[in-house]
Amino acid sequence: MNRPGITLLELLVVLSLLGIMATIAGLTIQTAAPRHSLISVEAQLAHLRDSAVAIGAPVSEVVSDSARGMVGMATALPDGSVVSDIGHLDRWTGRSSDTR
């Protein structure tokens, strides 16, 4: 009799192909570069500034600049200004004054 359906050999071929594709996809995901972006110094300082203005008191935090490989301390004051020991930063905008 000729019954409709799939044979064991066809099933093994399909499962083998799925296994190979899953392996390739897994290896690709593991070796892919991370997609997360590091928070810029300007964004970190803007957050500090907003916090200081909102609570009305100075706020200090460690700030890192991964692009330049620098880590330093920044203090945001309640008047909206920022003082930091990372490079030359504009006191009011938090942007590097080296790039002007």
C-alpha distance (Angstrom), angle and dihedral (degrees) to the residues before:
residue distance angle dihedral
M1 . . .
N2 3.76 . .
R3 3.84 107.4 .
P4 3.80 122.4 -173.3
G5 3.79 115.6 -119.1
I6 3.76 141.4 79.1
T7 3.74 129.3 -64.3
L8 3.77 126.5 -127.1
L9 3.80 89.9 -110.5
E10 3.82 92.3 55.7
L11 3.79 90.5 49.1
L12 3.81 91.8 50.8
V13 3.81 91.9 49.7
V14 3.80 92.8 50.8
L15 3.81 93.2 46.7
S16 3.81 91.2 47.9
L17 3.80 91.3 52.0
L18 3.81 91.2 48.5
G19 3.81 89.9 50.1
I20 3.80 92.1 51.1
M21 3.81 91.7 48.4
A22 3.82 91.6 48.4
T23 3.81 90.7 50.3
I24 3.79 92.2 50.8
A25 3.81 91.7 47.2
G26 3.81 91.5 48.8
L27 3.79 92.8 50.6
T28 3.79 91.5 47.3
I29 3.79 92.5 52.0
Q30 3.82 92.2 48.3
T31 3.81 94.3 51.2
A32 3.80 96.8 41.8
A33 3.80 116.7 110.0
P34 3.79 114.8 -104.8
R35 3.78 111.9 -95.6
H36 3.78 98.0 -151.7
S37 3.76 114.5 108.9
L38 3.74 122.2 -142.2
I39 3.77 117.5 -117.3
S40 3.78 111.2 -103.5
V41 3.78 122.1 -122.8
E42 3.81 89.5 -114.8
A43 3.81 90.8 56.0
Q44 3.80 91.6 47.4
L45 3.81 91.3 50.0
A46 3.81 92.3 45.9
H47 3.80 89.2 54.3
L48 3.81 90.8 49.1
R49 3.81 91.2 47.9
D50 3.82 92.4 49.8
S51 3.81 90.9 49.2
A52 3.80 93.4 49.3
V53 3.79 93.1 48.7
A54 3.81 92.1 46.1
I55 3.80 96.2 51.4
G56 3.82 96.2 32.9
A57 3.80 94.9 -129.2
P58 3.82 136.1 94.5
V59 3.80 115.2 -85.8
S60 3.82 122.2 -159.0
E61 3.78 128.1 -167.6
V62 3.78 141.7 159.8
V63 3.81 109.0 -100.5
S64 3.80 124.2 -164.1
D65 3.79 129.7 -158.8
S66 3.78 104.4 -161.6
A67 3.80 93.2 -178.9
R68 3.80 90.7 62.5
G69 3.78 96.1 27.3
M70 3.80 94.2 -121.8
V71 3.78 130.9 138.0
G72 3.78 123.7 -171.2
M73 3.76 147.1 146.3
A74 3.79 122.7 -88.4
T75 3.78 128.3 -170.5
A76 3.79 123.1 -164.1
L77 3.77 116.2 -157.1
P78 3.82 126.2 -147.9
D79 3.82 90.8 -110.5
G80 3.85 89.1 65.2
S81 3.78 97.9 -103.8
V82 3.80 123.2 127.9
V83 3.79 127.9 -147.2
S84 3.79 117.7 -165.6
D85 3.77 140.2 164.4
I86 3.82 92.4 -143.7
G87 3.80 108.1 105.5
H88 3.77 121.9 -63.4
L89 3.78 108.0 -36.3
D90 3.76 126.4 176.8
R91 3.79 106.4 -111.5
W92 3.83 94.3 -135.3
T93 3.80 105.8 34.9
G94 3.80 101.6 30.9
R95 3.80 89.9 -134.1
S96 3.76 121.7 134.0
S97 3.79 110.9 -96.3
D98 3.85 88.6 -155.4
T99 3.82 91.7 77.5
R100 3.82 98.1 57.3
